[in-house]
Amino acid sequence: MARICDLTGKRAITGNSVSFSNKRTKRKFNPNLHVKKFYVPELGEWISLKVSTSALRTIDKIGISAAIEKAIKKGKI
């Protein structure tokens, strides 16, 4: 199961862990993902999506149908 947001396409990025002695080792920054169920009134059914918290805020603001259309336009879905 990949750690990628279904709507925004956010994925893990790499960086460095920096110790007190300034030694650097590679690490991952994973997105804050949650598996949520959404009711889509146009389809009349529930869908399950793995979304980031920023995508949840977008869904709260514009609605699930508009968020899905926006993701399709950008080519994320």
N, C-alpha and C positions, 0 to 999 in steps of 0.2 A: 504494500500500500504506500504510494508515494506521498510525500509531504508537500503537496501542491494544492493551493486554493482553487476550487472549481470555478469561481467567478472572476477573481482578479489575476490568477496565474502566479501569485506569490509563491516563491520556493526558497529553500535554504540558501544562504550565502555564506562564504567563508571569510575568516578573519584570523586574527592572532589573539591568543591568550598571552598577556604580558605579566610576568612574575615581578616580584619586588626587585630582583636583580636585573630586570629588563631583558630576561631571556624570553624569546618568543617561540610559541608552539602553535601549530595550526588548530583551529576549532571551527565548528559550524554554528551559525545563528539560524535556528529554525523559526518559521513563522508560527504565530499563535493560532492554531487551527482547532475547530470544533465541528463535530458531525451533528447537523441539525436537520430536522424535518420541517418543511414548509408546505403550506397548503396553497396551491395555485388555482384560483377560482376559474380561470379560462379553461384549464384542463379538467377541473373538477376532481383533482386527486392530490395526494401528498407526494412530495419528492424529497429525497434525502440527499443533502449536499455537504461536502466538506469545505467549510468556509473559514476565512480569517476573520478576526474581530473587526477589522476595517470594512470588510464586506458586509458584516452584520449591521454595522452602522449605516452603510449605504442602503441596505435592504429596509431598515427602519425608516430611512428618509424618503426614498423614492418608491418603495414597494418591490416585491419579489419579481413581478412580471417585467417591470421596467429594468430591473437589475439584470435579469436574464437576457433581455433584448440588447442591453448595452454591452454585455459580455460577448454576445453573438456578433455584434457590429465590430468589436475590437478584435475578433478572431480568437478569443479565449476558449470558446466552446465550439 
